[in-house]
Structures are given as structure tokens and as C-alpha cells.
Amino acid sequence: MGPESLRDLGLVGGVLILLGTATIVVRALRERVDSSINPAILETFRHRVRAWWALCSILALAFFVPQWITVGLFWMMSFWALREFITLTPTRPGDHRTLFWVFIPITPLQFFLVGLAKYDLFSIVIPVYGFLFIPARMAISGDFKRFLERSAKIQAGLLICVYCLSYAPAILTLWRLPEVPEGRIDHNDCTRLLFFFVLMVQLSDALQYAWAHIPSRHVVAPAINPTKTWEGLLGGSASVTLIGAALWWATPFHDQHWWMAAAMSLVISVMSFAGGLTLSAIKRDRGVKDYGTLVEGHAGLLDRIDSICFAAPVFYHLTLYWLRA
């Protein structure tokens, strides 16, 4: 077994051990009658751990299945997340044909281009051509009531749920980009990098939530999300930075100093926090608690991947800049 396979096995095996330990600890605490931990917090962690099992299992398959399967799975996640987002936004009959174009041609086209590693196309199709097409197609319907509001909501959903999320599977195609020097990174490195990225996002959510429950906490935006605190942001980000530095050997950054993996982990944590807070603001604006009921205990799928949506494009481009250097 070569060093690459050992790194893959160590990363995936370590995550599975961590999830298994978390599952056992949460179950043991739930069975303790005299536990001083808030049962609501335990229940939240239990459901989050179950969701992480599902997500990490899918990503572990990326080491053994063709790349297009992983891209296809992210496309299905994107399709469902966009459906949840649009369900919360009021639409009119004049929007239906526009939404058809958004869901059918534009969304799969974005992930098709990602699978082909056409960075010069998938980086501009939605924010340029898609954003111009949406208001134009809506205008053709002849319905001008709340026109600006309706078009902006569809554009926001397409941006967050499709465009931003597509940069996660795009990490798999970094090695195929012509602007990346040959031999700088390979397919296994990219698969490991995607796994590392999602792992850091999930750890950010968990540790920020844990740090947010320390005494004397200061909530960032009480009217939007009472669990998002400055202590959670600082403590969670610091913890994730240390974990990322400890895992530098499992990433393509292993030929650099450990600080590279640490810096990337810090960026992921900060953007994850921003994603969760932003999507919470949208939910409060719509007067709902959750985006849906697909994932047990954590409401909709978009509630589970909101951090990934915000962190993916930033992480992708920073990694691309590093590869070009």
C-alpha cells in the first residue's frame, strides 16, 4: 500500500472513528438520567451526527466511484435545495416558465460544465447569462407586479443553491484545469481535498454550536439566530484551525508547511459561519423556522448544507490561486 492510499485510509478511517465515538458518547449521555446537559442540546447533536454519517458516507464513496457520480450526487442535492428555497418565496403564474428554465436547463448545465472541468464556462454561466436571462424571461410573461422582488429571489436561490454549491464538486476537477501546472495535483489529491473541505465545514458547525453555549455569551444577531455568538465564531474557528493544522498531512498542502492547511481551515470556518447566519436571515424574512423536512432533526437539506454553499467558492478559488503559484 502506497503513501497516497495510506493517507486516504487514515483520513476516512479517522473520520469514521470520530463519528462512531460521537455516536456512542451522545447515546450514553442520553441514557444517563442525572445528566446535567440540556436534553435539547443532546438531541440536536444526535440528529446532526446522523446527518454527518450520511454526508461523510457519500463523500467516502468518492474515493471508489467515478468522478461523475459524485458530481451527479451534488447536482441532486442542489436541485432539492433550490426547490426548498423557491418553495419559501412567493411566485406568480408568470414565474413558472422561468423556474422551468432554472431547474431543467440551467441547473444541470452548471454541473455538466463542472464535470467537464470547464472553469471558464461554469464560473460565468449563472452570474452572467443566467442572471440576465431570468428577468428577461419574466418580463416576457407580462407580469410586472413585484417584478424586482420576484426576480431577485429567484436569482438569489440560483446563486446560493446551484452556483455556490457547484464549487464543492468542482474541487474534484482542479487537477484537470489547463492553468494548473502538470503534476501539481492529481485526482486522488482532489478527492482528498473535497473530503477535507466538507469535514472542516461540519466540524465548524459543530464546534461553533458548542462554543456558543458557554456562559456569558454574546449573540451576533439575536433577531436572526440566537445560537450564533461571537464566542462560537472565535472559539469554533480557533478549534477548526488547530484541527486543520493537525491534518495537513492528509491534504495536497502536505508539501507546504502546516500553516497552509490551518489558514484554509480558518477561512472555511469563517465562511461557514457567514453562510449559516445569512440563510437564517432569509428564513426569518420568510417567517419560517426551517427550509424543509428532508433531513431528520435538522429540517431541510438547505439547512444542512448552507455552510458548504458559502465556503465552497471561496475555498475553491483560494486553492486554485495556490496551485497556480
N, C-alpha and C positions, 0 to 999 in steps of 0.2 A: 504494500500500500504506500503510495507516494505522499509527499508532504501536502499536496493540494487536497487529496482525499482525507488526510488526517485533519486538516483544518475544517473541511466540510463536516466531517463526523463530529469533531469537537464542538463546533458551533451549534449544529442541530441537536446533538445529544445534550449539550449543556442547557439549551432552552427547554427541552423536554423534561429534564431533571428538575429545572426551576419550576415549570408548570406543575409537575407532579408533586413537588414539595408544597407549593402554594395550595394545591387542592387538598392535600392531607391536613395542612395546618388550619385552613378555613373550616374543613369538616370537623376537626377536633374542637375548635373554638365554638362552633355552633352546638355541639353536643354537651358542652360544659354549661351547666345551669347557673353556676356562680360567676360566669364570665362578666368582667366589668366593661367589655367593649360593647358599644351600641349595636344592637341586633340589626338595625337598618344598614349600618356601615358594612357589617359582615355579609349581609345579603347582597349588597351592591358588589362587593368584591367577589362573591361566589359567582354571580352572573357574569361579571367581567372575565373571570378566569375561564369560564366555559366558552365565552366568545373568543378568547385568545387561543384556546385549544383548537377551535375550528379554523381561525385565521392562520395560525402557525402551521397547522397540518397541511393547509393548502399550499403555503409557501415552501414547506419542506418537499412537496412534490416537485417543485421547480427544479430540484437537483436531478430528478429522474425522468421528467417528461419533456417533450419538445417545447421550445420557447413559445410557439404559437398557442399552445394550450393555456399557458399562464396568462398570456395577453388576452385570450378569449375569456378567461375567468374574470379578469379585471373589467373587461367590456360588459359582462353581465352585471357585475357589481355597480358599474357606472350607470347602466340602463335603469336598474332598480332604484338607485339613489336619486337619479333625476326624476323618476316617477314620483318618489316621495316628496321631493322638493316642489314639483309642479302641482301636486295634489293640494298643497297648502296655499297656493297662490290662486286668487280668483281669475278665472278665464271666461271669455265670451265666445260665442259661436264663431266669430271671425278669427279666433286664435287657433282653432282646431287644425286647419290645414298647415299652419305654420309649425305647430307642435309635431305634426306628422313628419315634416321635413327634418325637424330637430332630432326626433327619436330614430327615424329609419335611415335616411342617407347620411346625415352629418355625424351622429354618434359612432356608428360602425366604421365610417370612413376614417375618423380620427384614430381609432385603434388599429385599423388596417395599415395606415401610414406608420404608426408606431412599430408594428410588427415588421415592416419593411425597412425600418431604421431610416426613414426619410425625414430627418430632422428639419431640413429647410422647408418642408411642407407642413408637417404636423405642428410645428411651432407657430404657424401663422394662419392655418385654415380657419380655425374658430375665431380667434381675436380679430381677424381682419375680415375675411369673406363671410364667415358665419354671422358676425355681429352686424354687418351691413345687410345681409340677406333678411334677417329676422324682421326689422322694422319695415323694410320694403315689401315683404310678403304680407305683413299685417296691413299695410296701407292699401294693398290691392283689394283686401276684403271690404274696404269702405267703412269700417267701424272705427270712429275716431274717439269714442268715449274712453277716458283714462288711457289713452294711447301710449303716452310716455311711460306711465307706471307699468302697464302690461308688458310692453316690450323690454323694459329694464329688468323685470322679474325673470322673464324667460332667458335673457342674456346672462343674468347672474347665475341661474341654475345651470346653464350650459357651461359657463366658465368654471364653477366650483366642482360640479359633479362629473363633468366629462373632461374638459381641458386639463384642469389641475390634476385630477386623479390619473389621467393617462400618463403622466410623467413617472408614476411608480413603475409600471411595466416597461416604460422606456429605458429604465436603468439597465434592463437586460440587453439592450441593443447598443450600449455605449461602445463596445469593442468593435462594432461594425461601422462606426462613423468614419468617413474618409479623413476628417480633420484630426482624428486621434492617431498618433504615431503607431505604426505597426509594431506589435509586440508589447505595447504599453500596458494592455489589459486584455484578458481573454474571456471566453464565455463563462467559465467557472468563477472567475473573479466577479463578473457582473451578477451572477446568481447569488453569490455570497453577499454581495453588496446590497442587493434588494432585501435579502433576509435580514441583514444587519440594520438597514434603514427601518423596516417595519418593526423590528424588535425594539429599537430605540424609541419609536413613536409610542408603542404600547407601554414601555417602561415609563416614559414621560407622563402619560395619562395616569398610570397607577401611582407613581411617586408624587406627582403634583397633588393628586387627590389625598394621599396620605399626609403629606406635609400641610395641607390646607386645614387639617383637623387638630393642629396643635393649639394650645391656649394662646390667648392674646393675638388672634389672627386679624388681619386687615384685608377686607374684601375689596377687590379691584372695582367691580361694578355691581353693587348689591341688587339693583333692579333687574339685572340681566342674568347673573349666575352667582348665587351666594357661596358656591364651592370653589370659585376661582379667586384665590387670595395671593397677595404678594409673597407671603411665606411659602405658599405652594409653588409659585413660579421660581423663586430663588432657590428654595431647598430642593425641589424636583429637578431643576436644571443642573444644579451642582452635583446631585447624585448621579444623574444620567451622564454627565460629563466624565465623572470618575469611572463609571461602568464602561463607557465607550473607550476611554483610555486603556482600561484593562483588557478590552477585546481587540486592540489594534492588530494583533497577530492574525485575526480571522478576516481581515478586510484587505482590499487592494492597497491600503495605505501602509501595509506592513514594511514596505521598503523605505518609508519615511520614519520620522520619529513618532512616538506615541501621541504627541500633541496634535497631529493632524486628525486622527480619529476622535480625539477629545473635542477639538474645535467643531467638527462636523456634528458630533452628538449634541453639543450646546446649541447649535443652530437648529437642529431638529426639534429639540425641546422647546425652544422659544416659539418657533413657528407652530408647533402642536398646540401650545397654549393659545396662540392667536386664533387658530382655526376653531378650537372649541368655544372660545368666547364669542367669535363672530357668528358662528352658527346658532349659538344660544340667543344672540340678539335678534336673529331672524325669526326664531321660534317665538320669542316674546312679542315681536311685532305682529305675528300672526295669531297670537293668543293661544298657543298650544304648548304642551309640555314636551312632547316627543314628536319625531318625524314619522314614526310608524310603529309597527309591532312585529317586524320580521325577526329580530334577534331578541330572544327571551331575556328579560331582565334589563335590557339596555335599549328597549324600544326599537326604533327603526335602524336600518342599515346605515343611513347617513349619520345617525348619532354615533355609530361605532367608527366610522372612517373619516369624520370631519377633520381630525388632526392630520391624517395622511394627505388629504386634499390640499391643505395649506403647506405642508412641509415638503411634499414631493417635488414641485417645480424648483424650489429654492435649492434643495439638496442636489437635484439633477444638474442644475447649471453650475453650482459650485464645484461639483465633481468633474464636470466637463472642462471647466476652466483649469482645474488641477491637471487633468490628463493632457491638455494642450500645452501646458507649461514645459 
